[in-house]
């Protein structure tokens, strides 16, 4: 039993990366989209997003940090687990401003579709499934995805009139 525990511990620490930040360092804050939004319900790869850069004011315990948040995020608690933080990289292309995205107090945001660009019907065995190509609202870039027409009609009926 000891040999198995030792082996598993060795496997864990082979991949384990110890991350620590100093007071005064800048970090990105991870936010997650709302689970109910259809766009992110299907494509989980798009979920991780980091916003702005915040300064660390103090270390709280061994795995949490207190951040100095902007006034725009006054409703959000200012202590975050280390897994929600990423070291600040001075590359403006990776940075998303908190003013562009309406961040909720539970660190979620909702993306709205802008318009439907294209209709298509996919054949699945004996069924035909209608799809629509949707352009999503972004201040930064234009993003499009294919979504089921029935789900989009249910969630966003105003796009079809």
N, C-alpha and C positions, 0 to 999 in steps of 0.2 A: 504494500500500500504506500509506503514512504517513497519507493522508487517511482511510482506512478505520479504521486504528488510533485515530486521533484522535477520530473520530466514536463509535466503540465506547467509548472512555474517557469521553467526554462523557456518553453514555447511562448508564454505570455510576455516575459521580459525581453525576448528577442524582437518583438514587434512594438513594445511599449516605448513611447517617446515622452520623456519628461519635459513639460512645457511650463515655464515660469516667466512672469513678467515683473518688471520693476516699477515702482511708483514713479509717475511722470512719463512713462512710455505711452504710446498711442496704439490702440487696437481697433480692429473692425468688430462690429457686433452682428451676430447671426440672427436673422429673423426668419420666420417661416410663414408661408401662405396659409390661408384658412383651408381647412380640410373640405369644406362644403363646396368650394369653387370647382366647377367641372374641369377646368383646364388643368389644374394640378392634381386632380383625383386620378387621372390617367398617367400623366407624365411626371413621375416622382423625381426624375433627374433634374428637373427645373427648380425643385424646391429650395436647395441651399442658396441663400443670398446673404451677403454681408453689406451692411450700410455704414456710411460715414466713418469717421475716425474719432474715437473718444479717448480722453486722457484718463489714465488710472490714478485715482486719488489715494487709495489705500488697499492693502491686502486684508481680506476678511477670512480668517481661518487658513487652511492649507490649500483649498481648491476654489476659492471665490475672491472676486475683486469688486471694489466699489468704483464706479465710473462717474466722471463729470459729464452729465448729459446736457444736451441743448434744451432751450426753453420749449421747443417744439415737442419734445418727448417728456413733458413734465408729469404726465400720468403714469409713466413707466417706472417701476421700482429700479433703483440704481445699483443693486448688487447682482452680479452675474456669475454663474459657474464658469470655470475655465473652458469647458467644452463649447460655450457660446461665444467665445472670443477667438480672434485670429490676429496674429501679429500684423501691424500696420505696414503696408507696402506702399511706397510713394508712387504708385502708378494710377493716375487719374482715370484710366479706362476701366479699372476694376471697382471704382468707388461709385456708389449710388447715394445720392443725397437723400436725407430724410424728408426734405420738403417735397420731393418728387413723388414719394410713396406715402400714402396715408397710413401710418403705423398705429395699430390699436394698442391699448395698454397691455394686452397679453402677447405682444410681439408678433402679431399676424397682420396681413394686409390682403386686400381684395383687388383683383384685377378685373376690369370690365372690358367686354368686347367693343370694338369701335364700329366695325361693319363686316358684312359677309362679302367675300370677294368672289367665290366660285362655288358651284354646286356640282356634285358628282355622285354616281350610284355605283357601289361596289357589289360584286356578285359573290355570295357566300353559299356554296352548294346550291340549294333550291331557293334561297331567299335573296332579295335585293335590299341593300341597306343604303339609304341616302346619307351622304356626308356633305358638310359645308366647310369651306376654308374660311377661317375667321381671322381678322386682323385685330390684335389686342392693343389697347391704349397704353402707350408708354411715352414718357417725355424724352427718353434717351434714344430708343431705337424702335423700329417697327418690327413686330414679331407676328408670325402667322402659324396657325396649327390647324390640322384637320380634326373636326369634331362630328359626332353623330347629330344629324339634323333634329331628331326627336328630343334629345337632351337639350340642345340649344333652344328649340321652340319652347320647351318647358321652363327653362331658366331665364331666357332673354327673349320674350315674345315680341318686343318692340323692334327687333332687328328684321323681322319678316314682313313688316308693313310699310 
